[in-house]
Amino acid sequence: MKYVLHRKSNCKKIKIRVVEGVVCVSAPFTVSKKIIDDFVQEQEAWIKNQLDKNTQSKENDLICLLGNEYRLHYINQKMCYVDGHDVYMYSDKVLIQKFLKQNAKKYIDLRFEFFCEQLHIHDISLQYGFYKSKWGSCTPSKHKICFNVNLIFMPLEFIDAIILHELAHLYHLNHSKDFYDLLCTWMPNYKEIMKENKKLPIPKLY
């Protein structure tokens, strides 16, 4: 596997990053090229996963939106819409994000309301954003929960798991045993769902 090597005097161990589709390796001067090559080879699966995340989605790619699979098409009209089993998008970041947010919000709002009714939870406001390192967050003191719009690309059971995860934080702020005991009472297969789906790649549409 090709990579760009940076030797650093203040580097104590080999580190790998994927930056805009380029594999960058940092290593101490004392480490041999063979050891670096072997380390990169050991991390090949992780590297390929990171590269997949940075690959621009192409015409006719299959993407999942709210549990349904669609064929992707880029169009010249300034709009984004679904027609049958096809999704049509104008290649503009603002327009695509607006389309994704509207559709994610519509579904997640309904599921959130359903779970709140079941659990007798009231007066929680929702916000949506595009986040790189979290699916959601909860601020109990402000009665506010935020969700990542990119949940739209995930299986429906995963979305339910994230909703319940954030609701559980209303009772337990950290990820303690009590937190997971409560969460698994609400959703017994929570851990299996997270393990199976949390590493699914997010399509890069813009």
Secondary structure, DSSP 8 states (H G I E B T S, - for coil): ---EEEE-TT--S-EEEEETTEEEEEE-TTS-HHHHHHHHHHTHHHHHHHHHHTSB--TT-EEEETTEEEEEEEESSS-EEEETTEEEEES-HHHHHHHHHHHHHHHHHHHHHHHHHHHT----EEEEE--SS-SEEEEGGGTEEEEEGGGGGS-HHHHHHHHHHHHHTTT-SS--HHHHHHHHHH-TTHHHHHHHHTT----B--
